[in-house]
Amino acid sequence: MVERNGTPTVSRREPSHRSQLMLGLLFGAVFGYLLQKGGVAKYHILVGVLLLRDFTVIKVMVSAIIVGMCGIFAMRRLGLVELHVKPTRYGANVVGGLIFGVGFGLAGYCPGTAAAAFGQGNFDALAAMLGLIAGSYLFAELSGWLARTLTPWGERGELTLPQVVHVPRQVFIPAFVVLLTVLLAALEMLVP
């Protein structure tokens, strides 16, 4: 315990850059493996979610949100990782979401599922990955112009869901986990 302004605080060890990279690599590999095992790297399953016929992708992603949220905040509390919240910018989020949605609809893959599909031998996913690289290059070339025009629209700063609903993080996380678990159960009952 270290006292700061008369208030006891828990001393945390600063995570090293290398340990953060290793944790990122480990969790990325596990996530990719689970994507593939969950079946969400299969084109017909991805198209099924777009047509609202197959909710496998939603079930996997909601499960990933639960595990990721609990894991990140637990590791943060232990001082193993730092939380870097990106600023909320409504204009950029809306335009980026539309571009992502159009790309997903046309290709049938999102970036993570395209990599998992390509890794399992679906060479059609290569087109989506090449599109992702081209889009990333275009974004990098336009980043100065975007920073002056689109990015400032709807600037709200570093917001998290607990801040938006005005609930302390210690209350929000368990409640949100319960809510998402109920959603998963409902999806399982409605659409097995």
URVEN-V380700 format. One record per helix or strand of 2 or more residues. SS is the DSSP state (h for helix, s for strand). FROM is the first residue (numbers start at 1). LEN is the number of residues. If there is no record, write none. Layout:
# URVEN-V380700
SS|FROM|LEN ; SS|FROM|LEN
This chain:
# URVEN-V380700
s|2|3 ; s|7|3 ; h|17|21 ; h|43|8 ; h|56|22 ; s|88|2 ; h|90|18 ; h|111|9 ; h|125|24 ; s|155|3 ; h|161|4 ; h|169|22
